[in-house]
Amino acid sequence: MNLRATALLLTSLGLVTPALTGCAAGGSAETRNIRQVTDGVEKDLEAIKVRNIKVVALPDGSANLVGFLVNHSDTPDQLVNVTLNNQTALLQGDGILLRNRPVIFEGDSATAKAKVALLDAKPGYRVPVALYFANGGKLELDALVVENTGIYSSIL
């Protein structure tokens, strides 16, 4: 029996797994560098780091932003506006971003709140979120909409 026939026989019997797959894009392929480890999305606007952003859909049709922002610059900035699904959110808290002092949306350590009266999107879908900073400008991302259950059940 020749080598090719032996390999085919062993593969068909499940004794050997063929090594025919691979990534031609190399070690820096886009799919290799994905590092989102939660439902929340992350993005940077220079020294401002936006982390674990998601939107919690509430039973009455409204929604709240969840996540946090950190400024790694010595120059302070301020969050001045938030839009969820292209609707301006009611922003509570001062939103001032001092070096390494996070602005946290929701939870026991919350320092800010961003809420829209009507989200118009179902859990499981993504919606556009825009964060506007006094000095840093605008940061846009697509955030997952999650249900108001489980760990998000206390969000009102």
C-alpha contacts under 8 A as a table, 3 or more apart, distances in Angstrom:
res1	aa1	res2	aa2	distance
1	M	5	A	6.35
1	M	6	T	6.53
2	N	5	A	5.49
2	N	6	T	6.30
3	L	6	T	5.11
3	L	7	A	6.18
4	R	7	A	5.20
4	R	8	L	6.20
5	A	8	L	5.08
5	A	9	L	6.11
6	T	9	L	5.13
6	T	10	L	6.19
7	A	10	L	5.24
7	A	11	T	6.04
7	A	16	V	7.87
8	L	11	T	5.16
8	L	12	S	6.07
9	L	12	S	5.21
9	L	13	L	6.27
10	L	13	L	5.19
10	L	14	G	6.34
10	L	15	L	5.26
10	L	16	V	5.63
11	T	14	G	5.10
11	T	15	L	5.89
11	T	16	V	4.91
11	T	17	T	6.02
11	T	18	P	6.79
12	S	15	L	7.65
13	L	16	V	7.80
14	G	17	T	6.85
23	C	26	G	6.07
23	C	29	A	7.93
25	A	28	S	7.10
25	A	29	A	5.23
26	G	29	A	5.73
27	G	32	R	7.20
28	S	32	R	6.55
28	S	33	N	6.77
29	A	32	R	5.22
29	A	33	N	6.60
30	E	33	N	5.37
30	E	34	I	6.82
31	T	34	I	5.71
36	Q	39	D	7.62
36	Q	40	G	7.64
36	Q	41	V	6.77
36	Q	42	E	7.43
38	T	41	V	7.49
38	T	52	N	6.89
39	D	52	N	7.19
39	D	54	K	7.07
39	D	144	L	6.71
40	G	51	R	7.15
40	G	52	N	3.86
40	G	53	I	4.50
40	G	54	K	4.92
40	G	67	G	7.44
40	G	143	A	6.69
40	G	144	L	6.75
41	V	51	R	6.34
41	V	52	N	5.07
41	V	53	I	5.06
41	V	54	K	6.82
41	V	141	L	7.66
41	V	142	D	7.50
41	V	143	A	6.14
41	V	144	L	7.83
42	E	49	K	7.59
42	E	50	V	5.43
42	E	51	R	4.52
42	E	52	N	5.80
42	E	53	I	6.62
43	K	49	K	6.32
43	K	50	V	5.26
43	K	51	R	6.77
43	K	141	L	7.47
44	D	47	A	7.02
44	D	48	I	5.77
44	D	49	K	4.62
44	D	50	V	5.87
45	L	48	I	5.10
45	L	49	K	6.46
45	L	50	V	7.86
45	L	136	G	7.05
45	L	139	L	6.54
46	E	49	K	7.64
46	E	136	G	7.89
47	A	71	N	5.67
47	A	72	H	5.05
47	A	73	S	5.52
48	I	69	L	6.80
48	I	70	V	5.58
48	I	71	N	4.36
48	I	72	H	6.21
48	I	73	S	7.57
49	K	69	L	5.64
49	K	70	V	5.13
49	K	71	N	6.29
49	K	72	H	7.62
50	V	53	I	7.17
50	V	67	G	7.70
50	V	68	F	6.09
50	V	69	L	4.60
50	V	70	V	6.62
51	R	67	G	5.92
51	R	68	F	5.47
51	R	69	L	6.24
52	N	66	V	7.39
52	N	67	G	4.82
52	N	68	F	6.74
53	I	65	L	7.06
53	I	66	V	5.55
53	I	67	G	4.38
53	I	68	F	6.97
53	I	143	A	6.29
54	K	65	L	6.07
54	K	66	V	5.30
54	K	67	G	6.56
54	K	143	A	4.96
54	K	144	L	5.23
54	K	145	V	6.18
54	K	146	V	7.26
55	V	63	A	6.46
55	V	64	N	5.67
55	V	65	L	4.72
55	V	66	V	5.95
55	V	84	L	7.99
55	V	143	A	6.47
55	V	144	L	6.15
55	V	145	V	4.72
55	V	146	V	6.16
56	V	63	A	5.38
56	V	64	N	5.28
56	V	65	L	6.44
56	V	66	V	7.09
56	V	123	P	7.95
56	V	145	V	5.72
56	V	146	V	4.96
56	V	147	E	5.82
56	V	148	N	5.96
56	V	152	Y	7.19
56	V	155	I	7.74
57	A	61	G	6.65
57	A	62	S	6.22
57	A	63	A	4.50
57	A	64	N	6.86
57	A	119	L	7.23
57	A	121	A	7.94
57	A	122	K	7.30
57	A	123	P	6.62
57	A	145	V	6.37
57	A	146	V	6.09
57	A	147	E	5.47
57	A	148	N	5.97
58	L	61	G	5.61
58	L	62	S	5.37
58	L	63	A	5.40
58	L	64	N	7.77
58	L	147	E	7.05
58	L	148	N	5.58
58	L	156	L	7.15
59	P	62	S	7.29
59	P	148	N	7.34
61	G	117	A	6.99
61	G	118	L	5.13
61	G	119	L	6.06
61	G	120	D	7.04
62	S	115	K	7.15
62	S	116	V	5.56
62	S	117	A	4.44
62	S	118	L	4.41
62	S	119	L	5.40
63	A	115	K	5.62
63	A	116	V	5.50
63	A	117	A	6.83
63	A	118	L	6.89
63	A	119	L	5.78
64	N	113	K	7.31
64	N	114	A	5.74
64	N	115	K	4.47
64	N	116	V	6.68
64	N	155	I	7.72
64	N	156	L	7.79
65	L	84	L	7.89
65	L	105	F	6.40
65	L	106	E	7.59
65	L	113	K	7.07
65	L	114	A	5.51
65	L	115	K	6.50
66	V	104	I	7.81
66	V	105	F	4.98
66	V	106	E	5.75
67	G	104	I	6.16
67	G	105	F	5.33
67	G	106	E	7.35
68	F	102	P	6.42
68	F	103	V	5.52
68	F	104	I	4.36
68	F	105	F	5.84
69	L	97	L	7.81
69	L	102	P	5.40
69	L	103	V	5.18
69	L	104	I	6.60
70	V	97	L	6.77
70	V	98	L	7.99
70	V	99	R	7.40
70	V	100	N	5.84
70	V	101	R	6.29
70	V	102	P	4.54
70	V	103	V	6.59
71	N	76	P	7.50
71	N	77	D	7.72
71	N	97	L	5.74
71	N	98	L	6.16
71	N	99	R	5.13
71	N	100	N	5.64
71	N	101	R	7.10
71	N	102	P	7.15
72	H	99	R	5.20
72	H	100	N	5.61
73	S	76	P	7.07
73	S	98	L	7.85
73	S	99	R	5.56
74	D	98	L	7.37
74	D	99	R	5.52
75	T	98	L	7.33
75	T	99	R	7.30
76	P	96	I	7.17
76	P	97	L	5.54
76	P	98	L	4.81
76	P	99	R	6.69
77	D	96	I	6.02
77	D	97	L	5.06
77	D	98	L	6.84
77	D	133	F	6.67
77	D	134	A	6.14
77	D	135	N	5.86
77	D	136	G	7.09
78	Q	94	D	7.76
78	Q	95	G	5.38
78	Q	96	I	4.30
78	Q	97	L	5.43
78	Q	133	F	5.42
78	Q	134	A	5.37
78	Q	135	N	7.32
79	L	82	V	7.86
79	L	94	D	7.88
79	L	95	G	4.87
79	L	96	I	6.39
79	L	97	L	7.41
79	L	131	L	7.03
79	L	132	Y	5.85
79	L	133	F	4.49
79	L	134	A	6.43
80	V	95	G	7.02
80	V	131	L	7.92
80	V	132	Y	5.69
80	V	133	F	5.52
80	V	134	A	6.17
81	N	88	T	7.41
81	N	89	A	7.41
81	N	91	L	6.91
81	N	131	L	6.10
81	N	132	Y	5.05
81	N	133	F	7.21
82	V	88	T	6.04
82	V	89	A	5.54
82	V	90	L	7.91
82	V	91	L	7.08
82	V	114	A	6.92
82	V	129	V	7.28
82	V	130	A	5.66
82	V	131	L	4.75
82	V	132	Y	6.23
83	T	86	N	5.45
83	T	87	Q	5.03
83	T	88	T	4.38
83	T	89	A	5.37
83	T	128	P	7.92
83	T	129	V	5.59
83	T	130	A	5.14
83	T	131	L	6.74
84	L	87	Q	5.30
84	L	88	T	6.59
84	L	89	A	6.56
84	L	116	V	6.96
84	L	119	L	7.19
84	L	127	V	6.97
84	L	128	P	6.13
84	L	129	V	4.75
84	L	130	A	6.82
85	N	119	L	6.57
85	N	120	D	7.74
85	N	121	A	7.95
85	N	127	V	5.13
85	N	128	P	4.95
85	N	129	V	6.16
86	N	128	P	6.70
86	N	129	V	7.28
86	N	130	A	7.94
87	Q	116	V	6.87
87	Q	119	L	7.79
88	T	116	V	6.77
89	A	114	A	5.46
89	A	115	K	4.92
89	A	116	V	4.63
89	A	117	A	7.87
90	L	113	K	7.76
90	L	114	A	5.48
90	L	115	K	5.22
90	L	116	V	6.27
91	L	112	A	7.29
91	L	113	K	5.72
91	L	114	A	4.58
91	L	115	K	6.80
92	Q	95	G	7.94
92	Q	112	A	5.42
92	Q	113	K	5.00
92	Q	114	A	6.44
93	G	111	T	6.14
93	G	112	A	4.52
93	G	113	K	6.68
94	D	112	A	7.28
95	G	103	V	6.36
95	G	111	T	7.89
95	G	112	A	6.64
96	I	103	V	7.49
97	L	101	R	6.56
97	L	102	P	6.78
97	L	103	V	6.72
98	L	101	R	5.47
98	L	102	P	7.72
103	V	110	A	7.46
103	V	111	T	5.75
103	V	112	A	6.46
104	I	107	G	7.90
104	I	109	S	6.75
104	I	110	A	4.79
104	I	111	T	5.24
104	I	112	A	5.93
105	F	110	A	5.23
105	F	111	T	6.43
105	F	112	A	5.11
105	F	113	K	5.33
105	F	114	A	7.31
106	E	109	S	7.28
106	E	110	A	4.80
106	E	111	T	7.67
106	E	112	A	7.12
106	E	113	K	6.51
106	E	155	I	7.04
107	G	110	A	5.28
107	G	155	I	7.74
110	A	113	K	7.59
116	V	119	L	6.26
121	A	125	Y	6.95
121	A	127	V	7.39
121	A	145	V	7.51
122	K	125	Y	6.03
122	K	145	V	6.74
123	P	144	L	7.56
123	P	145	V	4.63
123	P	146	V	4.71
123	P	147	E	5.52
124	G	144	L	6.47
124	G	145	V	5.57
124	G	146	V	6.13
125	Y	144	L	5.86
125	Y	145	V	5.63
126	R	142	D	5.79
126	R	143	A	5.14
126	R	144	L	4.33
126	R	145	V	5.75
127	V	142	D	5.31
127	V	143	A	5.46
127	V	144	L	6.55
127	V	145	V	7.03
128	P	140	E	7.06
128	P	141	L	5.84
128	P	142	D	4.50
128	P	143	A	6.32
129	V	140	E	5.79
129	V	141	L	5.40
129	V	142	D	5.86
129	V	143	A	6.46
130	A	138	K	6.74
130	A	139	L	5.63
130	A	140	E	4.47
130	A	141	L	6.53
131	L	138	K	5.71
131	L	139	L	5.20
131	L	140	E	6.51
132	Y	136	G	7.71
132	Y	137	G	5.70
132	Y	138	K	4.51
132	Y	139	L	6.49
133	F	136	G	5.14
133	F	137	G	5.00
133	F	138	K	6.21
134	A	137	G	6.40
147	E	152	Y	7.23
148	N	152	Y	5.08
148	N	153	S	4.81
148	N	154	S	7.74
148	N	155	I	6.96
149	T	152	Y	5.19
149	T	153	S	4.25
150	G	153	S	5.35
151	I	154	S	7.28
152	Y	155	I	5.61
153	S	156	L	7.95
